[in-house]
Amino acid sequence: MEFNGNTLKIKNRIYAIDNIKNVEYSEKMIRFVIITIPLMFLFAPIFFFYTNIFMIILYILLFGLSFVKIKLYSIFIDNTYQAAFSTTDESDFIAYKKELTYHMENRQHNIVKSKKIKDIKSIEISESAEEYKIRKRKEAFNKNLKKQEEIYKNKYQEVKQEDIKTTDTEEKKESKPRMSNKKKKEKGDDYEKKVAGYYKLDGYDIYLNGIKKDRLDGGIDVICKKDDEVILIQCKNWNHTTGRKITHTHIKEFHSNCIKYIDQENLDKTNVKLKYIVPNIKVFKACAINIFRDDYYNCRYEILEF
């Protein structure tokens, strides 16, 4: 059994994974008595007329073989009566079953992958493959985000009406409402959920560490896992117009927190990526950008508007 992209090869037959409708697995016990008893009757006349040591040994072997039984593992594709694959090795069967299940569950992801190869021709020269991948993920996510955006807009309008407690002169100077700590927390949580959903669409298992542990999150807001890859994310939904900026100190503090988490979980550093996700690049100071450019311990930033 061999997998090659979107195809599955078993013996001399090739299946298109996207066209497979149904896969069934069976475990069947086979006993050799079905074969040995007819053979013993077949050799009975020969044994009767030509009894010798070889015939006695043959009969003993056939008699012993009648008690032997083996387990046969089979895989049936698309309701066919003939097994596409059979083996007596349980470990091989489990491995092939696991891999076939994985390919069947991710067939839609494979279709998207093939479409990306066709769409790559339309990428502008100035856009890298990584930027193209990020843009496509954003487009896919934003299509499913309309309801969430409407809820957030309504919530923000309520905050605007409730939390503005300034005088007439202050209201003229203020371009945006001041938010209470509770509302800021809700706004930050909404952003973390968006980031988590963004990576979930790309096939990652996500854990909302910041929301579930609050102040005890260890400086890591979202944890994403896929196969052996782990992404540790810090989300900062800051508004750059307020003058509040992310400095190199914030980046180093985040890196330090990630190193502690990696050591605690006994993770392989080569499989772990660190990401700082913000809604606008202007929220970074130049010293923070320099750390990203210098490849500071595999730490990167990503822009996700909100």
Residue pairs with C-beta under 8 A, 6 or more apart in sequence:
1 8
1 9
1 10
1 85
1 96
1 99
1 100
2 8
2 9
2 10
3 9
3 17
3 99
3 103
5 110
6 16
6 17
6 18
6 107
6 110
6 114
7 14
7 15
7 16
7 17
8 14
8 15
8 16
8 17
8 20
8 100
8 103
9 15
10 84
10 85
11 85
13 84
15 77
15 84
17 103
17 104
17 107
17 110
18 107
18 110
18 111
20 77
20 78
20 104
21 78
22 77
22 78
22 79
23 75
23 76
23 77
23 78
23 100
23 101
23 104
24 75
24 76
24 79
25 73
25 74
25 75
25 76
25 93
25 97
26 73
26 74
26 76
26 83
27 71
27 72
27 73
28 71
28 72
28 74
29 69
29 70
29 71
29 72
30 69
30 70
30 71
30 72
31 66
31 68
31 69
32 65
32 66
32 67
32 68
32 69
33 66
33 67
35 65
36 62
36 63
36 65
36 66
37 66
39 62
40 59
40 62
40 63
43 55
43 58
43 59
43 62
46 55
47 55
47 59
70 88
71 88
71 90
72 86
72 87
72 88
73 86
73 87
73 88
73 89
73 90
73 92
73 93
74 83
74 85
74 86
75 83
75 84
75 85
75 86
75 93
75 96
75 97
75 100
76 83
76 84
77 84
85 96
87 93
103 110
106 203
109 203
116 136
119 136
120 129
120 132
123 129
123 132
127 135
134 302
137 198
137 201
137 202
138 198
138 304
140 201
141 194
141 197
141 198
141 201
144 201
145 194
145 197
148 190
148 194
152 190
155 186
159 177
159 179
159 180
159 183
160 177
163 177
163 178
163 179
163 180
163 183
164 171
164 174
164 177
164 178
165 178
166 174
166 178
175 241
176 239
176 241
179 187
187 237
188 210
188 235
188 237
189 210
189 211
190 237
190 306
191 235
191 237
191 279
191 306
192 208
192 210
192 211
192 221
192 222
192 235
193 208
193 211
194 304
194 306
195 221
195 222
195 233
195 235
195 277
195 304
196 206
196 208
196 222
196 224
197 206
198 304
199 206
199 222
199 224
199 231
199 233
200 206
202 226
203 226
204 224
204 225
204 226
204 231
205 224
205 225
205 226
206 222
206 223
206 224
206 225
207 222
207 223
207 224
207 225
208 221
208 222
209 217
209 218
209 220
209 221
209 222
209 223
210 217
210 220
210 221
210 222
210 235
211 221
218 257
218 260
218 261
219 234
219 253
219 254
219 256
219 257
219 258
220 232
220 233
220 234
220 254
220 257
220 258
220 261
221 233
221 234
221 235
222 232
222 233
222 235
223 230
223 231
223 232
223 233
224 230
224 231
224 233
225 231
228 268
228 271
229 271
229 273
230 267
230 271
230 272
230 273
231 272
231 273
231 274
231 275
232 258
232 261
232 272
232 273
232 274
232 275
233 275
233 276
233 277
234 254
234 274
234 275
234 276
234 277
235 277
235 278
236 246
236 250
236 276
236 277
236 278
236 283
237 278
237 279
237 306
238 244
238 246
238 278
238 279
238 283
239 283
240 280
240 282
240 283
244 283
245 283
245 284
245 285
245 288
246 276
246 278
246 283
246 284
246 285
246 288
247 285
247 287
247 288
248 285
248 287
248 288
248 290
248 291
250 288
251 276
251 288
251 291
251 292
251 296
251 299
252 291
252 296
254 274
254 276
254 299
255 274
255 296
255 297
255 299
258 272
258 274
259 297
261 267
262 269
262 272
269 298
272 298
273 298
273 300
274 297
274 298
274 299
274 300
275 299
275 300
275 301
275 302
276 292
276 299
276 300
276 301
276 302
277 301
277 302
277 303
277 304
278 284
278 301
278 302
278 303
278 304
279 303
279 304
279 305
279 306
280 303
280 305
281 289
281 301
281 303
284 301
289 301
291 299
292 299
292 300
292 301
